[in-house]
Amino acid sequence: MSRTFKLKFVLPAVAMLSACAGPSAITDAVKKVDTPKNWAGNTSNESQSNVAIDNWVNSFNHPQLTGVINQAIANNYQFKAQSAKLAIAKTRITVANASDLPELSMSFGQSRRKTLPNSGVNYSSSSDINLQLSYELDLWGKLSDEQEKAQLNYASELAQYQQAQLTLVADVTKAYFSLVEAKSLLALYQERAANLKNNLAMIQSSYQLGLRDALDVYLTQNNVSSELARIAEQKQQVANKSRSLELLLGEYPNADIASGVELMTFNTDLAQGVPSDLLTKRSDLRASWYDLLALDASLAIAHKQRFPRISLSASTGESSNELGDLLDGGSMAWSLIGNLTMPLFNAGRLASLEEQARLAVVQKEQLYLQQMYQAFADVERYIGNASTLKERFSHYAKAKDNAVSAEKISFDQYLKGLVSYTTVLESQRRAFDSQTTLIQLKNQLLANRISLFVALGGSPFSESANSKSK
């Protein structure tokens, strides 16, 4: 054999062996992300004892809320579907790992035939049994890549499961506090209506004595009617909030669920950590990263589809006219075959499939980068929102105290004839607006705090509770 002839076959073999690792389309853009050392909106003192972002449900110290969350995790239909999806991904690992061992199959058949020779009708029966053993050699590592892809897909599904749990807990917590807010506003409206009715009774008495104008009576009656209408509307809001929470709990939405009657406030900040922590703590980012790696494994598989495929197969079997003769211990025919299959011409189909797999990695990498920087932006936004909401809450708390005091003084002065009823109406409006805004700000602070927990990748439960829930 000439040297030229040898190189003609040796060089392609060396090239294929060197390509066993498979190509990768992941760039350094996701491997080396440049993140700042601290959050831009972080104004808290890191030396202070801040609240940890893990086990954050316990930080609310609300037993009823904890019970509602546990019920949602046990009964929420979408979360159950996510759990089933995770189980499916786990079974796919078993399917992929099956390529490590040979596949053994058995076939059994029995037939009966009718023939019409010149001498008459004949009937004949035949039975056969066959065993076949097949095994594909993982010469280029394609089967190993498929196993790795199944592992990465499972890791992605596990991260998505954890993210689904976090999202469910956050949604339930927000829905619970939204219901508390609605009930708090309803209580405020009912209290305001009761006060207006008392004021109306006093003004009507003064009017009958000739001390007040009829205009004051009409204005007060108008306020009472408006407040009663507001109460009716708020009751519907309470019912709607209740149904939203019940849907998350997997219950029939009959608007019959108990909740607290007061919103809490917090004076402590969260331990925000550094931006680079998000890459490992955020379950959705981990899931996206595993998806990117799985697509990169798919690229390696598509690349190796263009290489020869070597498989071994062995079979044995026997046929007989009588079923009982198949198992009489006689000798069985057997065969051992080795197959080498190599694509030679497919009009560029395999090359195009490999290019599609490469472009899928490129696409996913860009989507991952967008998702990552969006996660950074979410944290910065919620940190900024927390600072602004706290400042607004502080100002409105002072405004509420002043407005309530002004309301009482103005009505007392009105009864003494020192001010007009227009002044009373204005002071009542300001007191009502400040009280309403304060309740709404409490809920906004809680919702933003929950969103910041989620954005920072905080775990809603302790590590032991997380391990039990998987």
Solvent accessible surface area in square Angstrom, and as a share of the most:
residue,aa,sasa,rsa
1,M,161,0.72
2,S,68,0.44
3,R,187,0.68
4,T,107,0.62
5,F,86,0.36
6,K,107,0.45
7,L,73,0.36
8,K,136,0.58
9,F,119,0.50
10,V,76,0.44
11,L,106,0.53
12,P,67,0.42
13,A,40,0.31
14,V,83,0.48
15,A,59,0.46
16,M,35,0.15
17,L,103,0.51
18,S,90,0.58
19,A,27,0.21
20,C,32,0.19
21,A,94,0.73
22,G,22,0.22
23,P,49,0.31
24,S,73,0.47
25,A,16,0.13
26,I,18,0.09
27,T,69,0.40
28,D,84,0.43
29,A,54,0.42
30,V,12,0.07
31,K,119,0.50
32,K,156,0.66
33,V,31,0.18
34,D,132,0.68
35,T,30,0.17
36,P,85,0.53
37,K,172,0.73
38,N,90,0.46
39,W,9,0.03
40,A,99,0.76
41,G,25,0.24
42,N,31,0.16
43,T,120,0.70
44,S,25,0.16
45,N,80,0.41
46,E,97,0.43
47,S,99,0.64
48,Q,107,0.48
49,S,108,0.70
50,N,30,0.15
51,V,34,0.20
52,A,64,0.49
53,I,17,0.08
54,D,60,0.31
55,N,54,0.27
56,W,0,0.00
57,V,7,0.04
58,N,103,0.53
59,S,37,0.24
60,F,7,0.03
61,N,132,0.68
62,H,37,0.16
63,P,112,0.70
64,Q,69,0.31
65,L,1,0.00
66,T,49,0.28
67,G,39,0.38
68,V,13,0.08
69,I,0,0.00
70,N,78,0.40
71,Q,57,0.25
72,A,1,0.00
73,I,35,0.18
74,A,63,0.49
75,N,56,0.29
76,N,12,0.06
77,Y,148,0.56
78,Q,152,0.67
79,F,12,0.05
80,K,100,0.42
81,A,63,0.49
82,Q,33,0.14
83,S,48,0.31
84,A,55,0.42
85,K,95,0.40
86,L,22,0.11
87,A,55,0.43
88,I,89,0.45
89,A,3,0.02
90,K,122,0.52
91,T,80,0.47
92,R,145,0.53
93,I,23,0.12
94,T,97,0.56
95,V,112,0.64
96,A,19,0.15
97,N,59,0.30
98,A,64,0.49
99,S,34,0.22
100,D,85,0.44
101,L,131,0.65
102,P,68,0.43
103,E,121,0.54
104,L,118,0.59
105,S,58,0.38
106,M,126,0.56
107,S,62,0.40
108,F,110,0.46
109,G,25,0.24
110,Q,112,0.50
111,S,67,0.43
112,R,166,0.61
113,R,166,0.61
114,K,119,0.50
115,T,60,0.35
116,L,132,0.66
117,P,54,0.34
118,N,169,0.87
119,S,110,0.71
120,G,33,0.32
121,V,76,0.44
122,N,78,0.40
123,Y,125,0.48
124,S,59,0.38
125,S,37,0.24
126,S,46,0.30
127,S,2,0.01
128,D,49,0.26
129,I,28,0.14
130,N,61,0.31
131,L,64,0.32
132,Q,91,0.40
133,L,74,0.37
134,S,41,0.27
135,Y,71,0.27
136,E,37,0.17
137,L,69,0.34
138,D,54,0.28
139,L,86,0.43
140,W,25,0.09
141,G,19,0.18
142,K,32,0.13
143,L,19,0.09
144,S,59,0.38
145,D,17,0.09
146,E,61,0.27
147,Q,30,0.13
148,E,91,0.41
149,K,67,0.28
150,A,11,0.09
151,Q,86,0.38
152,L,24,0.12
153,N,52,0.27
154,Y,48,0.18
155,A,26,0.20
156,S,1,0.01
157,E,23,0.10
158,L,47,0.23
159,A,3,0.02
160,Q,54,0.24
161,Y,14,0.05
162,Q,41,0.18
163,Q,34,0.15
164,A,29,0.23
165,Q,10,0.05
166,L,10,0.05
167,T,57,0.33
168,L,13,0.06
169,V,0,0.00
170,A,6,0.04
171,D,58,0.30
172,V,0,0.00
173,T,0,0.00
174,K,66,0.28
175,A,18,0.14
176,Y,0,0.00
177,F,3,0.01
178,S,22,0.14
179,L,0,0.00
180,V,2,0.01
181,E,24,0.11
182,A,4,0.03
183,K,49,0.21
184,S,16,0.10
185,L,12,0.06
186,L,26,0.13
187,A,57,0.44
188,L,17,0.08
189,Y,16,0.06
190,Q,79,0.35
191,E,101,0.45
192,R,38,0.14
193,A,4,0.03
194,A,50,0.39
195,N,73,0.37
196,L,3,0.01
197,K,99,0.42
198,N,91,0.47
199,N,20,0.10
200,L,25,0.13
201,A,55,0.43
202,M,86,0.38
203,I,0,0.00
204,Q,60,0.27
205,S,59,0.38
206,S,18,0.11
207,Y,99,0.38
208,Q,149,0.66
209,L,135,0.67
210,G,63,0.61
211,L,116,0.58
212,R,41,0.15
213,D,100,0.52
214,A,37,0.29
215,L,114,0.57
216,D,18,0.09
217,V,13,0.07
218,Y,143,0.54
219,L,55,0.27
220,T,0,0.00
221,Q,67,0.30
222,N,87,0.45
223,N,27,0.14
224,V,13,0.08
225,S,70,0.45
226,S,53,0.34
227,E,2,0.01
228,L,79,0.39
229,A,64,0.49
230,R,87,0.32
231,I,16,0.08
232,A,64,0.49
233,E,112,0.50
234,Q,17,0.07
235,K,107,0.46
236,Q,96,0.43
237,Q,73,0.33
238,V,20,0.12
239,A,21,0.16
240,N,64,0.33
241,K,68,0.29
242,S,4,0.02
243,R,92,0.34
244,S,57,0.37
245,L,0,0.00
246,E,0,0.00
247,L,108,0.54
248,L,43,0.21
249,L,1,0.01
250,G,18,0.17
251,E,69,0.31
252,Y,171,0.65
253,P,44,0.27
254,N,86,0.44
255,A,30,0.24
256,D,113,0.58
257,I,30,0.15
258,A,70,0.54
259,S,17,0.11
260,G,18,0.17
261,V,118,0.68
262,E,133,0.60
263,L,8,0.04
264,M,46,0.21
265,T,71,0.41
266,F,55,0.23
267,N,153,0.79
268,T,60,0.35
269,D,39,0.20
270,L,5,0.03
271,A,41,0.32
272,Q,14,0.06
273,G,35,0.34
274,V,56,0.32
275,P,1,0.01
276,S,51,0.33
277,D,53,0.27
278,L,1,0.01
279,L,51,0.25
280,T,95,0.55
281,K,66,0.28
282,R,21,0.08
283,S,12,0.08
284,D,28,0.15
285,L,0,0.00
286,R,59,0.22
287,A,5,0.04
288,S,6,0.04
289,W,68,0.24
290,Y,61,0.23
291,D,41,0.21
292,L,0,0.00
293,L,48,0.24
294,A,5,0.04
295,L,57,0.28
296,D,20,0.10
297,A,10,0.07
298,S,23,0.15
299,L,4,0.02
300,A,7,0.05
301,I,20,0.10
302,A,16,0.12
303,H,36,0.16
304,K,6,0.03
305,Q,79,0.35
306,R,101,0.37
307,F,21,0.09
308,P,15,0.09
309,R,130,0.48
310,I,48,0.24
311,S,23,0.15
312,L,77,0.38
313,S,21,0.13
314,A,32,0.25
315,S,40,0.26
316,T,40,0.23
317,G,8,0.08
318,E,39,0.17
319,S,84,0.54
320,S,20,0.13
321,N,110,0.56
322,E,108,0.48
323,L,87,0.43
324,G,61,0.59
325,D,62,0.32
326,L,9,0.05
327,L,149,0.74
328,D,94,0.49
329,G,73,0.70
330,G,38,0.36
331,S,110,0.71
332,M,73,0.33
333,A,77,0.60
334,W,191,0.67
335,S,43,0.28
336,L,126,0.63
337,I,90,0.46
338,G,54,0.52
339,N,65,0.33
340,L,124,0.62
341,T,84,0.49
342,M,93,0.42
343,P,46,0.29
344,L,160,0.79
345,F,176,0.73
346,N,46,0.23
347,A,87,0.67
348,G,37,0.36
349,R,141,0.51
350,L,19,0.10
351,A,42,0.33
352,S,57,0.37
353,L,76,0.38
354,E,26,0.12
355,E,74,0.33
356,Q,111,0.49
357,A,17,0.13
358,R,94,0.34
359,L,90,0.45
360,A,32,0.25
361,V,0,0.00
362,V,55,0.32
363,Q,120,0.53
364,K,40,0.17
365,E,5,0.02
366,Q,97,0.43
367,L,104,0.52
368,Y,11,0.04
369,L,29,0.14
370,Q,114,0.51
371,Q,59,0.26
372,M,0,0.00
373,Y,117,0.45
374,Q,82,0.36
375,A,1,0.01
376,F,21,0.09
377,A,48,0.37
378,D,25,0.13
379,V,0,0.00
380,E,50,0.22
381,R,112,0.41
382,Y,45,0.17
383,I,9,0.04
384,G,32,0.31
385,N,57,0.29
386,A,22,0.17
387,S,58,0.38
388,T,76,0.44
389,L,18,0.09
390,K,74,0.31
391,E,104,0.46
392,R,96,0.35
393,F,41,0.17
394,S,51,0.33
395,H,110,0.49
396,Y,77,0.29
397,A,30,0.23
398,K,129,0.55
399,A,42,0.33
400,K,55,0.23
401,D,83,0.43
402,N,102,0.52
403,A,13,0.10
404,V,35,0.20
405,S,58,0.38
406,A,46,0.35
407,E,42,0.19
408,K,133,0.57
409,I,98,0.50
410,S,8,0.05
411,F,21,0.09
412,D,74,0.38
413,Q,64,0.29
414,Y,8,0.03
415,L,60,0.30
416,K,153,0.65
417,G,54,0.52
418,L,122,0.61
419,V,42,0.24
420,S,67,0.43
421,Y,7,0.03
422,T,93,0.54
423,T,61,0.35
424,V,0,0.00
425,L,42,0.21
426,E,63,0.28
427,S,12,0.07
428,Q,3,0.01
429,R,118,0.43
430,R,142,0.52
431,A,1,0.01
432,F,16,0.07
433,D,58,0.30
434,S,8,0.05
435,Q,51,0.23
436,T,17,0.10
437,T,29,0.17
438,L,17,0.08
439,I,30,0.15
440,Q,67,0.30
441,L,1,0.00
442,K,45,0.19
443,N,19,0.10
444,Q,77,0.34
445,L,33,0.16
446,L,2,0.01
447,A,30,0.24
448,N,12,0.06
449,R,24,0.09
450,I,1,0.00
451,S,14,0.09
452,L,8,0.04
453,F,0,0.00
454,V,29,0.17
455,A,5,0.04
456,L,2,0.01
457,G,10,0.10
458,G,1,0.01
459,S,20,0.13
460,P,6,0.04
461,F,25,0.11
462,S,43,0.28
463,E,130,0.58
464,S,70,0.45
465,A,37,0.29
466,N,22,0.11
467,S,73,0.47
468,K,169,0.72
469,S,42,0.27
470,K,130,0.55
